[in-house]
């Protein structure tokens, strides 16, 4: 294992650096004609492309995935094909971060510029930024699965509570009708 000099007389293992590095996890290819591009990448590279019309996005699988659509090959990444726009004009790599707000703070502190930040459904947050060289780079922060599950359970509880409340109101109306009919 190679040692890297951090400061004078202060050495760390090179492998330790990788534990603190944020990883490239996704790519995006902006295109003019979605169908033409999908055909090109399917026939040229054998990629599987899955359209998500409600998101106006196409997921690209460059390798085998498991039943949940997650990568099953070490070292590979999947990506997406999208329409070119004012922000995304050339290919973009996306970096996974644990805290997107902290990453955006550091980007701006170090001379970069945030372009846009969005919440993506209930699964995470994405952002685009411009680095000091004018490159547009993506960021991704997943919402921890437990938070997604907790939100889903809470939503189910809220729906169940609403259904019980509506059923109770319906029963009260039925009872009122019976009382009124008995009075007639």
C-alpha positions as CSV (number, residue, x, y, z in Angstrom):
1,X,0.0,0.0,0.0
2,X,1.4,3.4,-1.1
3,X,1.7,6.2,1.5
4,X,0.8,9.7,0.5
5,X,2.4,12.6,2.3
6,X,-0.3,14.8,3.8
7,X,1.9,17.3,5.7
8,X,5.5,17.1,6.8
9,X,6.0,13.9,8.9
10,X,2.3,13.0,8.5
11,X,1.5,10.1,6.2
12,X,-1.8,8.4,5.5
13,X,-2.6,5.3,3.5
14,X,-3.7,6.1,0.0
15,X,-6.6,3.6,0.4
16,X,-7.9,5.7,3.3
17,X,-8.5,8.6,0.9
18,X,-11.1,6.6,-1.0
19,X,-13.3,6.2,2.0
20,X,-13.8,10.0,2.2
21,X,-14.2,10.6,-1.5
22,X,-17.6,11.1,-3.1
23,X,-18.2,8.7,-6.0
24,X,-19.3,9.2,-9.6
25,X,-22.6,7.3,-9.8
26,X,-24.5,8.5,-12.9
27,X,-24.1,10.1,-16.3
28,X,-26.4,12.1,-18.5
29,X,-26.3,12.5,-22.2
30,X,-28.3,15.4,-23.6
31,X,-29.7,14.9,-27.1
32,X,-31.7,16.7,-29.7
33,X,-33.8,13.7,-30.8
34,X,-34.6,11.2,-28.0
35,X,-35.8,8.4,-30.2
36,X,-32.8,8.7,-32.6
37,X,-30.4,8.7,-29.6
38,X,-32.1,5.7,-27.9
39,X,-31.8,3.7,-31.1
40,X,-28.1,4.7,-31.5
41,X,-27.1,3.7,-28.0
42,X,-29.1,0.5,-28.0
43,X,-27.7,-0.7,-31.3
44,X,-24.2,0.6,-30.9
45,X,-23.5,-0.4,-27.3
46,X,-26.4,-2.8,-26.4
47,X,-27.6,-0.5,-23.6
48,X,-31.1,-1.0,-22.2
49,X,-33.0,2.2,-22.2
50,X,-36.2,2.7,-20.1
51,X,-38.4,5.7,-20.8
52,X,-40.0,7.5,-17.8
53,X,-42.6,9.7,-19.6
54,X,-43.8,11.5,-16.5
55,X,-40.3,12.6,-15.8
56,X,-39.4,13.3,-19.4
57,X,-36.3,11.1,-18.8
58,X,-34.8,7.9,-20.0
59,X,-32.8,5.7,-17.7
60,X,-29.8,3.9,-19.3
61,X,-28.6,0.6,-18.1
62,X,-25.0,0.0,-19.3
63,X,-24.6,-3.3,-17.4
64,X,-26.6,-6.0,-15.7
65,X,-28.9,-4.9,-12.9
66,X,-30.7,-6.7,-10.1
67,X,-34.5,-7.0,-9.7
68,X,-34.6,-3.5,-8.2
69,X,-32.7,-2.0,-11.1
70,X,-29.5,-1.6,-9.1
71,X,-26.1,-2.3,-10.7
72,X,-24.8,-5.8,-10.2
73,X,-21.4,-5.2,-11.8
74,X,-18.6,-3.7,-9.7
75,X,-17.2,-0.5,-11.2
76,X,-20.0,0.2,-13.7
77,X,-22.4,3.1,-13.7
78,X,-25.7,3.7,-15.3
79,X,-27.1,6.9,-16.6
80,X,-29.8,8.8,-18.5
81,X,-30.7,10.3,-21.8
82,X,-32.5,13.6,-21.8
83,X,-33.4,16.5,-24.1
84,X,-30.7,19.2,-24.4
85,X,-31.7,22.4,-22.6
86,X,-30.2,25.7,-21.5
87,X,-28.4,24.0,-18.5
88,X,-27.5,20.6,-19.9
89,X,-25.8,21.0,-23.3
90,X,-23.1,18.4,-23.0
91,X,-22.6,15.1,-21.1
92,X,-22.8,15.4,-17.4
93,X,-21.3,13.1,-14.7
94,X,-23.2,12.9,-11.4
95,X,-21.5,12.6,-8.0
96,X,-23.2,11.0,-5.0
97,X,-22.9,13.1,-1.9
98,X,-24.2,12.5,1.7
99,X,-25.4,16.1,2.1
100,X,-26.3,18.1,-1.0
101,X,-26.6,21.4,0.9
102,X,-23.1,21.0,2.3
103,X,-21.7,20.0,-1.1
104,X,-23.3,23.1,-2.7
105,X,-21.9,25.3,0.1
106,X,-18.4,23.9,-0.5
107,X,-18.8,24.3,-4.3
108,X,-19.6,28.0,-4.0
109,X,-17.0,28.5,-1.3
110,X,-14.4,27.1,-3.7
111,X,-15.4,29.1,-6.7
112,X,-18.1,27.0,-8.3
113,X,-21.7,28.1,-8.9
114,X,-25.0,26.3,-8.1
115,X,-27.2,26.2,-11.2
116,X,-30.3,24.4,-9.8
117,X,-31.4,22.0,-7.0
118,X,-34.5,19.8,-7.1
119,X,-36.3,17.2,-4.9
120,X,-36.8,14.0,-6.9
121,X,-40.0,12.5,-5.7
122,X,-39.5,10.9,-2.3
123,X,-36.2,9.3,-3.2
124,X,-33.6,12.1,-3.2
125,X,-32.3,15.4,-4.3
126,X,-30.4,16.4,-7.4
127,X,-28.5,19.5,-8.3
128,X,-26.4,20.9,-11.1
129,X,-23.4,23.1,-10.6
130,X,-20.8,24.8,-12.7
131,X,-17.2,24.2,-11.7
132,X,-14.4,26.7,-11.9
133,X,-13.7,25.6,-15.5
134,X,-17.3,26.1,-16.8
135,X,-18.2,22.3,-16.7
136,X,-21.7,21.4,-15.6
137,X,-21.6,18.6,-13.1
138,X,-24.5,16.8,-11.3
139,X,-25.0,16.0,-7.7
140,X,-27.2,13.3,-6.1
141,X,-28.2,12.7,-2.5
142,X,-30.4,9.8,-1.7
143,X,-33.0,10.0,1.0
144,X,-32.2,7.2,3.4
145,X,-34.4,4.2,2.8
146,X,-35.7,4.2,6.4
147,X,-37.0,7.8,5.9
148,X,-38.7,6.7,2.7
149,X,-40.3,3.7,4.5
150,X,-41.3,5.9,7.5
151,X,-42.9,8.4,5.1
152,X,-44.7,5.6,3.3
153,X,-45.9,4.1,6.5
154,X,-47.0,7.6,7.7
155,X,-48.9,8.1,4.4
156,X,-50.6,4.8,4.9
157,X,-51.6,5.7,8.4
158,X,-52.9,9.1,7.3
159,X,-54.9,7.4,4.5
160,X,-56.3,4.8,6.9
161,X,-57.2,7.5,9.4
162,X,-58.9,9.5,6.7
163,X,-60.9,6.4,5.6
164,X,-61.9,5.7,9.2
165,X,-63.0,9.3,9.6
166,X,-65.0,9.2,6.4
167,X,-66.6,5.9,7.4
168,X,-67.5,7.3,10.8
169,X,-69.1,10.4,9.1
170,X,-71.0,8.1,6.7
171,X,-72.3,6.0,9.7
172,X,-73.4,9.2,11.5
173,X,-75.3,10.4,8.4
174,X,-77.0,7.0,8.1
175,X,-78.0,7.1,11.8
176,X,-79.4,10.6,11.3
177,X,-81.4,9.4,8.3
178,X,-82.8,6.5,10.3
179,X,-83.8,8.9,13.1
180,X,-85.5,11.2,10.6
181,X,-87.3,8.3,9.0
182,X,-88.6,7.1,12.4
183,X,-89.9,10.6,13.2
184,X,-92.0,10.6,10.0
